[in-house]
């Protein structure tokens, strides 16, 4: 049986992420998977990786979509709005890709997923309704997704300082299915 470090290296190679600086959240989740299931095969790990990413995207969509609807008065859910999905193409890589409009994400990192969902919703609102969302209350500029302190944020490019963070995109993220309330991550099963 492999030790955790060897298993982690093998799994990161399997998802094409070896050598990347992954967020602590992803590494903790991997540790918890190993503690619970031991030396699982790469194919099973890739499925869990994709399922976790998709669950996180759906949960982020609920929060960010509700915020968009409240701020714009425009619907972003319903039968005619089918623009969040995932696909898995072995020729493109070992894990599935979650798509929100033209934005893609394939890492179960809460900040990266929230940023991708926010960009996808922003793209949808702008193209479908011709409405700029969100807007900086101070400068009147449309906001852009950015990252600060391992969190996805809405940034304004206005002002003398060359821009500022307006707010977190997902200040109270819901737990993805399969997460333990006390530890904040889990197997996704």
N, CA and C atoms as a LAMMPS dump frame, in Angstrom:
ITEM: TIMESTEP
0
ITEM: NUMBER OF ATOMS
567
ITEM: BOX BOUNDS ff ff ff
-5.0000000000000000e+02 5.0000000000000000e+02
-5.0000000000000000e+02 5.0000000000000000e+02
-5.0000000000000000e+02 5.0000000000000000e+02
ITEM: ATOMS id mol type element x y z
1 1 1 N 0.844 -1.187 0
2 1 2 C 0 0 0
3 1 3 C 0.887 1.247 0
4 2 1 N 0.544 2.191 -0.823
5 2 2 C 1.326 3.425 -0.939
6 2 3 C 1.089 4.319 0.268
7 3 1 N 2.078 5.151 0.566
8 3 2 C 1.843 6.136 1.621
9 3 3 C 1.1 7.323 1.009
10 4 1 N 0.618 8.209 1.866
11 4 2 C -0.207 9.317 1.388
12 4 3 C 0.53 10.191 0.379
13 5 1 N 1.777 10.515 0.646
14 5 2 C 2.529 11.4 -0.243
15 5 3 C 2.651 10.803 -1.649
16 6 1 N 2.97 9.501 -1.724
17 6 2 C 3.067 8.84 -3.032
18 6 3 C 1.708 8.819 -3.73
19 7 1 N 0.662 8.502 -2.963
20 7 2 C -0.688 8.463 -3.525
21 7 3 C -1.098 9.843 -4.036
22 8 1 N -0.828 10.881 -3.228
23 8 2 C -1.187 12.244 -3.628
24 8 3 C -0.465 12.629 -4.922
25 9 1 N 0.824 12.342 -5.009
26 9 2 C 1.574 12.638 -6.237
27 9 3 C 0.97 11.912 -7.437
28 10 1 N 0.635 10.634 -7.251
29 10 2 C 0.054 9.857 -8.338
30 10 3 C -1.304 10.426 -8.764
31 11 1 N -2.123 10.836 -7.799
32 11 2 C -3.443 11.39 -8.124
33 11 3 C -3.311 12.747 -8.819
34 12 1 N -2.375 13.569 -8.382
35 12 2 C -2.18 14.874 -9.024
36 12 3 C -1.656 14.712 -10.449
37 13 1 N -0.844 13.69 -10.682
38 13 2 C -0.437 13.388 -12.067
39 13 3 C -1.657 12.949 -12.874
40 14 1 N -2.53 12.168 -12.254
41 14 2 C -3.719 11.651 -12.946
42 14 3 C -4.653 12.779 -13.387
43 15 1 N -4.723 13.856 -12.62
44 15 2 C -5.599 14.985 -12.98
45 15 3 C -4.809 16.132 -13.615
46 16 1 N -3.585 15.865 -13.99
47 16 2 C -2.707 16.825 -14.665
48 16 3 C -2.455 18.068 -13.824
49 17 1 N -2.287 17.902 -12.534
50 17 2 C -2.051 19.048 -11.654
51 17 3 C -0.746 18.92 -10.861
52 18 1 N 0.088 17.968 -11.205
53 18 2 C 1.335 17.786 -10.481
54 18 3 C 2.206 19.027 -10.638
55 19 1 N 2.769 19.485 -9.536
56 19 2 C 3.638 20.648 -9.55
57 19 3 C 2.917 21.969 -9.399
58 20 1 N 1.585 21.953 -9.436
59 20 2 C 0.824 23.191 -9.239
60 20 3 C 0.666 23.471 -7.752
61 21 1 N 0.571 24.73 -7.419
62 21 2 C 0.264 25.114 -6.044
63 21 3 C -1.244 25.098 -5.877
64 22 1 N -1.757 24.015 -5.352
65 22 2 C -3.195 23.891 -5.146
66 22 3 C -3.581 24.501 -3.809
67 23 1 N -4.788 25.011 -3.705
68 23 2 C -5.25 25.582 -2.44
69 23 3 C -5.286 24.524 -1.336
70 24 1 N -5.102 24.973 -0.124
71 24 2 C -5.123 24.083 1.037
72 24 3 C -6.406 23.259 1.077
73 25 1 N -7.513 23.872 0.706
74 25 2 C -8.811 23.185 0.712
75 25 3 C -8.777 21.9 -0.123
76 26 1 N -8.156 21.942 -1.29
77 26 2 C -8.082 20.774 -2.165
78 26 3 C -7.183 19.716 -1.544
79 27 1 N -6.073 20.135 -0.969
80 27 2 C -5.142 19.19 -0.356
81 27 3 C -5.757 18.522 0.871
82 28 1 N -6.513 19.274 1.657
83 28 2 C -7.202 18.695 2.821
84 28 3 C -8.23 17.671 2.349
85 29 1 N -8.985 18.019 1.319
86 29 2 C -9.973 17.085 0.77
87 29 3 C -9.295 15.792 0.323
88 30 1 N -8.15 15.911 -0.355
89 30 2 C -7.425 14.719 -0.792
90 30 3 C -6.981 13.889 0.403
91 31 1 N -6.504 14.545 1.446
92 31 2 C -6.08 13.836 2.654
93 31 3 C -7.251 13.082 3.281
94 32 1 N -8.398 13.724 3.326
95 32 2 C -9.583 13.077 3.895
96 32 3 C -10.044 11.901 3.038
97 33 1 N -9.938 12.035 1.72
98 33 2 C -10.263 10.909 0.841
99 33 3 C -9.353 9.727 1.129
100 34 1 N -8.073 10.008 1.249
101 34 2 C -7.108 8.939 1.505
102 34 3 C -7.381 8.284 2.855
103 35 1 N -7.666 9.102 3.867
104 35 2 C -7.978 8.55 5.19
105 35 3 C -9.2 7.643 5.135
106 36 1 N -10.186 8.032 4.346
107 36 2 C -11.441 7.273 4.296
108 36 3 C -11.373 6.059 3.371
109 37 1 N -10.74 6.208 2.195
110 37 2 C -10.779 5.146 1.191
111 37 3 C -9.435 4.482 0.921
112 38 1 N -8.357 5.053 1.414
113 38 2 C -7.045 4.478 1.16
114 38 3 C -6.589 4.697 -0.273
115 39 1 N -5.823 3.748 -0.76
116 39 2 C -5.161 3.842 -2.063
117 39 3 C -6.135 3.541 -3.207
118 40 1 N -7.033 4.475 -3.49
119 40 2 C -8.032 4.267 -4.549
120 40 3 C -7.393 4.42 -5.921
121 41 1 N -7.981 3.813 -6.942
122 41 2 C -7.445 3.933 -8.302
123 41 3 C -7.626 5.344 -8.876
124 42 1 N -6.769 5.684 -9.824
125 42 2 C -6.819 6.999 -10.455
126 42 3 C -8.179 7.289 -11.082
127 43 1 N -8.762 6.312 -11.74
128 43 2 C -10.044 6.543 -12.42
129 43 3 C -11.135 6.942 -11.427
130 44 1 N -11.159 6.304 -10.268
131 44 2 C -12.159 6.655 -9.252
132 44 3 C -11.89 8.054 -8.694
133 45 1 N -10.618 8.371 -8.473
134 45 2 C -10.268 9.698 -7.975
135 45 3 C -10.67 10.775 -8.983
136 46 1 N -10.416 10.537 -10.268
137 46 2 C -10.79 11.511 -11.302
138 46 3 C -12.296 11.744 -11.311
139 47 1 N -13.079 10.686 -11.122
140 47 2 C -14.535 10.843 -11.062
141 47 3 C -14.949 11.675 -9.853
142 48 1 N -14.328 11.431 -8.696
143 48 2 C -14.649 12.211 -7.498
144 48 3 C -14.234 13.672 -7.673
145 49 1 N -13.084 13.902 -8.29
146 49 2 C -12.588 15.257 -8.554
147 49 3 C -13.606 16.027 -9.405
148 50 1 N -14.071 15.389 -10.485
149 50 2 C -15.044 16.023 -11.374
150 50 3 C -16.378 16.239 -10.672
151 51 1 N -16.85 15.227 -9.941
152 51 2 C -18.131 15.349 -9.232
153 51 3 C -18.077 16.471 -8.205
154 52 1 N -16.97 16.583 -7.5
155 52 2 C -16.834 17.645 -6.497
156 52 3 C -16.848 19.024 -7.173
157 53 1 N -16.135 19.154 -8.282
158 53 2 C -16.109 20.429 -9
159 53 3 C -17.509 20.808 -9.469
160 54 1 N -18.236 19.846 -10.033
161 54 2 C -19.579 20.121 -10.532
162 54 3 C -20.532 20.469 -9.384
163 55 1 N -20.453 19.742 -8.269
164 55 2 C -21.304 20.048 -7.103
165 55 3 C -21.008 21.445 -6.564
166 56 1 N -19.742 21.798 -6.522
167 56 2 C -19.374 23.132 -6.052
168 56 3 C -19.914 24.196 -7.006
169 57 1 N -19.853 23.933 -8.309
170 57 2 C -20.351 24.904 -9.292
171 57 3 C -21.859 25.078 -9.155
172 58 1 N -22.577 23.988 -8.972
173 58 2 C -24.031 24.096 -8.801
174 58 3 C -24.372 24.862 -7.532
175 59 1 N -23.651 24.591 -6.435
176 59 2 C -23.907 25.304 -5.178
177 59 3 C -23.573 26.789 -5.32
178 60 1 N -22.452 27.1 -5.972
179 60 2 C -22.073 28.502 -6.18
180 60 3 C -23.085 29.195 -7.084
181 61 1 N -23.592 28.481 -8.081
182 61 2 C -24.59 29.049 -8.982
183 61 3 C -25.831 29.483 -8.211
184 62 1 N -26.257 28.684 -7.24
185 62 2 C -27.441 29.038 -6.441
186 62 3 C -27.236 30.379 -5.737
187 63 1 N -26.092 30.542 -5.09
188 63 2 C -25.812 31.761 -4.32
189 63 3 C -25.59 32.958 -5.246
190 64 1 N -24.739 32.793 -6.243
191 64 2 C -24.401 33.904 -7.131
192 64 3 C -25.587 34.252 -8.033
193 65 1 N -26.315 33.241 -8.479
194 65 2 C -27.504 33.488 -9.296
195 65 3 C -28.562 34.264 -8.541
196 66 1 N -28.77 33.912 -7.277
197 66 2 C -29.735 34.638 -6.442
198 66 3 C -29.308 36.097 -6.29
199 67 1 N -28.024 36.315 -6.077
200 67 2 C -27.496 37.679 -5.964
201 67 3 C -27.721 38.449 -7.267
202 68 1 N -27.449 37.812 -8.394
203 68 2 C -27.641 38.468 -9.696
204 68 3 C -29.107 38.826 -9.913
205 69 1 N -30.003 37.906 -9.581
206 69 2 C -31.436 38.18 -9.754
207 69 3 C -31.895 39.325 -8.856
208 70 1 N -31.401 39.34 -7.603
209 70 2 C -31.781 40.417 -6.679
210 70 3 C -31.259 41.768 -7.155
211 71 1 N -30.027 41.801 -7.661
212 71 2 C -29.41 43.062 -8.061
213 71 3 C -29.905 43.578 -9.407
214 72 1 N -30.276 42.682 -10.314
215 72 2 C -30.679 43.116 -11.657
216 72 3 C -32.186 43.058 -11.886
217 73 1 N -32.868 42.265 -11.095
218 73 2 C -34.292 42.038 -11.34
219 73 3 C -34.532 41.132 -12.54
220 74 1 N -33.483 40.511 -13.048
221 74 2 C -33.571 39.63 -14.223
222 74 3 C -33.41 38.178 -13.789
223 75 1 N -34.193 37.296 -14.4
224 75 2 C -34.101 35.874 -14.079
225 75 3 C -32.87 35.246 -14.72
226 76 1 N -32.22 34.387 -13.963
227 76 2 C -31.086 33.635 -14.502
228 76 3 C -31.323 32.135 -14.365
229 77 1 N -32.5 31.756 -13.905
230 77 2 C -32.833 30.344 -13.775
231 77 3 C -34.128 30.066 -14.516
232 78 1 N -34.376 28.802 -14.774
233 78 2 C -35.595 28.402 -15.459
234 78 3 C -35.284 27.52 -16.649
235 79 1 N -36.321 27.035 -17.287
236 79 2 C -36.167 26.096 -18.402
237 79 3 C -35.312 26.643 -19.541
238 80 1 N -35.459 27.917 -19.865
239 80 2 C -34.73 28.463 -21.012
240 80 3 C -33.262 28.764 -20.704
241 81 1 N -32.862 28.641 -19.451
242 81 2 C -31.493 28.959 -19.065
243 81 3 C -30.733 27.678 -18.74
244 82 1 N -30.219 27.049 -19.748
245 82 2 C -29.472 25.804 -19.573
246 82 3 C -28.04 26.064 -20.032
247 83 1 N -27.21 26.582 -19.138
248 83 2 C -25.86 26.943 -19.551
249 83 3 C -24.808 26.545 -18.541
250 84 1 N -25.151 25.698 -17.592
251 84 2 C -24.139 25.135 -16.705
252 84 3 C -24.175 23.629 -16.917
253 85 1 N -23.06 23.073 -17.328
254 85 2 C -22.994 21.641 -17.56
255 85 3 C -21.556 21.183 -17.404
256 86 1 N -21.368 19.89 -17.522
257 86 2 C -19.997 19.417 -17.541
258 86 3 C -19.873 18.328 -18.584
259 87 1 N -18.665 18.187 -19.067
260 87 2 C -18.402 17.141 -20.046
261 87 3 C -17.071 16.5 -19.704
262 88 1 N -16.931 15.296 -20.169
263 88 2 C -15.678 14.588 -19.958
264 88 3 C -15.273 13.97 -21.281
265 89 1 N -14.165 14.425 -21.791
266 89 2 C -13.637 13.938 -23.057
267 89 3 C -12.228 13.42 -22.79
268 90 1 N -12.032 12.101 -22.83
269 90 2 C -10.707 11.545 -22.524
270 90 3 C -9.58 12.136 -23.361
271 91 1 N -9.892 12.627 -24.563
272 91 2 C -8.856 13.24 -25.395
273 91 3 C -8.452 14.618 -24.875
274 92 1 N -9.341 15.26 -24.093
275 92 2 C -9.063 16.589 -23.55
276 92 3 C -8.425 16.537 -22.166
277 93 1 N -8.518 15.406 -21.497
278 93 2 C -7.936 15.289 -20.169
279 93 3 C -8.657 14.249 -19.34
280 94 1 N -8.082 13.929 -18.2
281 94 2 C -8.61 12.838 -17.378
282 94 3 C -9.82 13.21 -16.531
283 95 1 N -10.081 14.496 -16.357
284 95 2 C -11.216 14.915 -15.533
285 95 3 C -12.177 15.731 -16.381
286 96 1 N -13.396 15.798 -15.916
287 96 2 C -14.398 16.576 -16.625
288 96 3 C -14.18 18.063 -16.447
289 97 1 N -14.787 18.818 -17.337
290 97 2 C -14.713 20.272 -17.307
291 97 3 C -16.118 20.8 -17.076
292 98 1 N -16.264 21.669 -16.09
293 98 2 C -17.539 22.323 -15.836
294 98 3 C -17.548 23.607 -16.649
295 99 1 N -18.631 23.811 -17.401
296 99 2 C -18.759 25.013 -18.23
297 99 3 C -19.928 25.842 -17.743
298 100 1 N -19.699 27.129 -17.637
299 100 2 C -20.734 28.1 -17.336
300 100 3 C -20.622 29.134 -18.455
301 101 1 N -21.54 29.049 -19.439
302 101 2 C -21.42 29.806 -20.69
303 101 3 C -20.077 29.441 -21.318
304 102 1 N -19.188 30.399 -21.594
305 102 2 C -17.921 30.055 -22.234
306 102 3 C -16.781 29.894 -21.233
307 103 1 N -17.075 30.014 -19.944
308 103 2 C -16.054 29.91 -18.9
309 103 3 C -15.968 28.456 -18.44
310 104 1 N -14.747 27.961 -18.245
311 104 2 C -14.55 26.577 -17.825
312 104 3 C -13.753 26.514 -16.535
313 105 1 N -14.026 25.471 -15.747
314 105 2 C -13.266 25.214 -14.535
315 105 3 C -13.18 23.703 -14.354
316 106 1 N -12.028 23.224 -13.906
317 106 2 C -11.87 21.779 -13.72
318 106 3 C -11.123 21.432 -12.439
319 107 1 N -11.051 22.348 -11.505
320 107 2 C -10.389 22.108 -10.225
321 107 3 C -11.374 22.354 -9.097
322 108 1 N -11.506 21.434 -8.15
323 108 2 C -12.447 21.631 -7.046
324 108 3 C -11.92 22.612 -6.003
325 109 1 N -11.685 23.821 -6.438
326 109 2 C -11.207 24.911 -5.587
327 109 3 C -12.343 25.925 -5.496
328 110 1 N -12.835 26.157 -4.295
329 110 2 C -14.011 27.001 -4.096
330 110 3 C -13.854 28.385 -4.738
331 111 1 N -12.707 29.024 -4.595
332 111 2 C -12.517 30.364 -5.167
333 111 3 C -12.532 30.319 -6.692
334 112 1 N -11.831 29.356 -7.268
335 112 2 C -11.788 29.252 -8.731
336 112 3 C -13.173 28.931 -9.294
337 113 1 N -13.902 28.048 -8.62
338 113 2 C -15.254 27.7 -9.063
339 113 3 C -16.174 28.913 -8.951
340 114 1 N -16.127 29.622 -7.82
341 114 2 C -16.974 30.812 -7.641
342 114 3 C -16.658 31.859 -8.704
343 115 1 N -15.381 32.058 -8.996
344 115 2 C -14.995 33.019 -10.029
345 115 3 C -15.509 32.621 -11.401
346 116 1 N -15.409 31.334 -11.734
347 116 2 C -15.891 30.866 -13.037
348 116 3 C -17.405 31.002 -13.148
349 117 1 N -18.119 30.645 -12.086
350 117 2 C -19.582 30.768 -12.1
351 117 3 C -19.979 32.236 -12.236
352 118 1 N -19.311 33.111 -11.49
353 118 2 C -19.625 34.542 -11.562
354 118 3 C -19.376 35.083 -12.971
355 119 1 N -18.246 34.709 -13.574
356 119 2 C -17.96 35.165 -14.942
357 119 3 C -18.993 34.641 -15.93
358 120 1 N -19.381 33.378 -15.781
359 120 2 C -20.38 32.804 -16.673
360 120 3 C -21.731 33.478 -16.539
361 121 1 N -22.156 33.73 -15.297
362 121 2 C -23.423 34.431 -15.081
363 121 3 C -23.353 35.861 -15.603
364 122 1 N -22.234 36.518 -15.375
365 122 2 C -22.055 37.879 -15.874
366 122 3 C -22.149 37.892 -17.403
367 123 1 N -21.498 36.946 -18.037
368 123 2 C -21.543 36.846 -19.502
369 123 3 C -22.982 36.626 -19.976
370 124 1 N -23.706 35.732 -19.296
371 124 2 C -25.093 35.468 -19.678
372 124 3 C -25.951 36.724 -19.545
373 125 1 N -25.87 37.394 -18.407
374 125 2 C -26.7 38.583 -18.164
375 125 3 C -26.4 39.668 -19.191
376 126 1 N -25.12 39.859 -19.481
377 126 2 C -24.754 40.894 -20.443
378 126 3 C -25.219 40.542 -21.854
379 127 1 N -25.097 39.277 -22.252
380 127 2 C -25.481 38.915 -23.621
381 127 3 C -26.993 38.736 -23.771
382 128 1 N -27.658 38.199 -22.767
383 128 2 C -29.095 37.923 -22.868
384 128 3 C -29.947 39.163 -22.611
385 129 1 N -29.571 39.947 -21.611
386 129 2 C -30.379 41.105 -21.225
387 129 3 C -29.773 42.443 -21.636
388 130 1 N -28.508 42.441 -22.064
389 130 2 C -27.809 43.689 -22.388
390 130 3 C -27.74 44.603 -21.166
391 131 1 N -27.46 43.987 -20.027
392 131 2 C -27.36 44.695 -18.749
393 131 3 C -25.97 44.443 -18.183
394 132 1 N -25.33 45.494 -17.696
395 132 2 C -24.037 45.34 -17.037
396 132 3 C -24.299 44.953 -15.585
397 133 1 N -23.686 43.859 -15.171
398 133 2 C -23.819 43.382 -13.789
399 133 3 C -22.531 42.699 -13.394
400 134 1 N -22.094 42.916 -12.177
401 134 2 C -22.477 43.949 -11.221
402 134 3 C -21.771 45.258 -11.535
403 135 1 N -22.185 46.304 -10.843
404 135 2 C -21.646 47.646 -11.08
405 135 3 C -21.116 48.202 -9.765
406 136 1 N -19.983 48.883 -9.828
407 136 2 C -19.415 49.54 -8.648
408 136 3 C -20.285 50.741 -8.291
409 137 1 N -20.763 50.779 -7.069
410 137 2 C -21.595 51.885 -6.61
411 137 3 C -20.838 53.202 -6.54
412 138 1 N -19.538 53.147 -6.335
413 138 2 C -18.737 54.358 -6.212
414 138 3 C -18.368 54.948 -7.569
415 139 1 N -18.021 54.097 -8.542
416 139 2 C -17.509 54.589 -9.822
417 139 3 C -18.445 54.362 -11.003
418 140 1 N -19.453 53.522 -10.835
419 140 2 C -20.375 53.247 -11.932
420 140 3 C -19.811 52.327 -13.003
421 141 1 N -18.654 51.724 -12.751
422 141 2 C -18.027 50.804 -13.702
423 141 3 C -18.546 49.388 -13.473
424 142 1 N -18.575 48.613 -14.563
425 142 2 C -18.849 47.187 -14.423
426 142 3 C -17.693 46.531 -13.683
427 143 1 N -18.004 45.54 -12.878
428 143 2 C -16.98 44.86 -12.083
429 143 3 C -16.419 43.657 -12.832
430 144 1 N -15.24 43.23 -12.41
431 144 2 C -14.552 42.089 -12.998
432 144 3 C -14.202 41.102 -11.897
433 145 1 N -14.143 39.833 -12.258
434 145 2 C -13.732 38.806 -11.304
435 145 3 C -12.24 38.943 -11.049
436 146 1 N -11.871 38.85 -9.793
437 146 2 C -10.477 38.839 -9.389
438 146 3 C -10.325 37.891 -8.21
439 147 1 N -9.108 37.798 -7.707
440 147 2 C -8.843 36.91 -6.575
441 147 3 C -7.996 37.654 -5.563
442 148 1 N -8.391 37.557 -4.307
443 148 2 C -7.65 38.187 -3.215
444 148 3 C -7.72 37.263 -2.007
445 149 1 N -6.571 36.983 -1.437
446 149 2 C -6.501 36.128 -0.245
447 149 3 C -7.252 34.812 -0.444
448 150 1 N -7.005 34.156 -1.571
449 150 2 C -7.602 32.865 -1.912
450 150 3 C -9.125 32.895 -1.973
451 151 1 N -9.692 34.062 -2.277
452 151 2 C -11.138 34.201 -2.435
453 151 3 C -11.429 34.879 -3.765
454 152 1 N -12.548 34.499 -4.359
455 152 2 C -13.004 35.182 -5.572
456 152 3 C -13.686 36.477 -5.147
457 153 1 N -13.373 37.566 -5.847
458 153 2 C -13.917 38.882 -5.493
459 153 3 C -14.361 39.611 -6.755
460 154 1 N -15.245 40.588 -6.561
461 154 2 C -15.602 41.526 -7.619
462 154 3 C -14.688 42.727 -7.466
463 155 1 N -13.993 43.09 -8.549
464 155 2 C -13.063 44.216 -8.534
465 155 3 C -13.538 45.301 -9.484
466 156 1 N -13.299 46.545 -9.085
467 156 2 C -13.576 47.705 -9.923
468 156 3 C -12.237 48.245 -10.404
469 157 1 N -12.169 48.609 -11.66
470 157 2 C -10.934 49.169 -12.218
471 157 3 C -10.885 50.684 -12.072
472 158 1 N -11.909 51.294 -11.476
473 158 2 C -11.971 52.748 -11.34
474 158 3 C -11.178 53.261 -10.153
475 159 1 N -11.026 54.568 -10.109
476 159 2 C -10.343 55.221 -8.997
477 159 3 C -8.89 55.505 -9.294
478 160 1 N -8.296 56.326 -8.443
479 160 2 C -6.907 56.742 -8.631
480 160 3 C -5.901 55.628 -8.384
481 161 1 N -6.235 54.699 -7.508
482 161 2 C -5.291 53.645 -7.141
483 161 3 C -5.237 52.52 -8.169
484 162 1 N -5.975 52.651 -9.26
485 162 2 C -5.947 51.618 -10.286
486 162 3 C -6.888 50.462 -10.009
487 163 1 N -7.815 50.672 -9.137
488 163 2 C -8.81 49.64 -8.879
489 163 3 C -8.901 49.279 -7.412
490 164 1 N -9.989 48.598 -7.088
491 164 2 C -10.199 48.18 -5.702
492 164 3 C -11.164 47.004 -5.669
493 165 1 N -11.077 46.236 -4.591
494 165 2 C -12.007 45.135 -4.367
495 165 3 C -13.3 45.724 -3.836
496 166 1 N -14.419 45.344 -4.454
497 166 2 C -15.728 45.832 -4.025
498 166 3 C -16.323 44.897 -2.984
499 167 1 N -16.295 43.588 -3.27
500 167 2 C -16.843 42.619 -2.311
501 167 3 C -16.453 41.209 -2.736
502 168 1 N -16.611 40.296 -1.794
503 168 2 C -16.405 38.883 -2.103
504 168 3 C -17.536 38.411 -3.006
505 169 1 N -17.235 37.514 -3.912
506 169 2 C -18.26 36.974 -4.799
507 169 3 C -19.161 36.019 -4.049
508 170 1 N -18.6 35.201 -3.21
509 170 2 C -19.366 34.172 -2.52
510 170 3 C -18.999 34.198 -1.04
511 171 1 N -19.484 35.194 -0.308
512 171 2 C -19.023 35.368 1.065
513 171 3 C -19.385 34.238 2.013
514 172 1 N -20.463 33.522 1.761
515 172 2 C -20.857 32.416 2.638
516 172 3 C -21.18 31.207 1.78
517 173 1 N -20.138 30.547 1.244
518 173 2 C -20.394 29.454 0.315
519 173 3 C -21.112 28.292 0.986
520 174 1 N -22.123 27.734 0.311
521 174 2 C -22.779 26.551 0.852
522 174 3 C -21.853 25.351 0.722
523 175 1 N -22.088 24.339 1.525
524 175 2 C -21.278 23.14 1.436
525 175 3 C -21.691 22.333 0.223
526 176 1 N -20.708 21.795 -0.463
527 176 2 C -20.998 20.891 -1.567
528 176 3 C -21.535 19.588 -0.985
529 177 1 N -22.4 18.893 -1.703
530 177 2 C -22.919 17.624 -1.199
531 177 3 C -21.785 16.684 -0.822
532 178 1 N -21.974 15.969 0.26
533 178 2 C -20.975 15.015 0.722
534 178 3 C -19.945 15.609 1.641
535 179 1 N -20.083 16.883 1.988
536 179 2 C -19.108 17.497 2.873
537 179 3 C -19.517 17.314 4.316
538 180 1 N -18.545 17.121 5.132
539 180 2 C -18.762 17.02 6.566
540 180 3 C -18.897 18.421 7.141
541 181 1 N -19.928 18.706 7.942
542 181 2 C -20.104 20.051 8.488
543 181 3 C -18.925 20.509 9.319
544 182 1 N -18.294 19.614 10.051
545 182 2 C -17.224 20.036 10.944
546 182 3 C -15.896 20.205 10.23
547 183 1 N -15.667 19.469 9.154
548 183 2 C -14.365 19.51 8.507
549 183 3 C -14.387 20.246 7.185
550 184 1 N -15.567 20.522 6.617
551 184 2 C -15.642 21.355 5.428
552 184 3 C -15.296 20.692 4.125
553 185 1 N -15.057 19.394 4.123
554 185 2 C -14.84 18.701 2.867
555 185 3 C -15.121 17.236 3.083
556 186 1 N -15.132 16.52 2.002
557 186 2 C -15.452 15.103 2.126
558 186 3 C -15.259 14.396 0.818
559 187 1 N -15.813 13.224 0.739
560 187 2 C -15.561 12.361 -0.401
561 187 3 C -16.417 12.681 -1.602
562 188 1 N -17.486 13.436 -1.434
563 188 2 C -18.356 13.715 -2.555
564 188 3 C -19.246 12.541 -2.906
565 189 1 N -19.259 11.488 -2.065
566 189 2 C -20.082 10.305 -2.329
567 189 3 C -21.198 10.221 -1.346
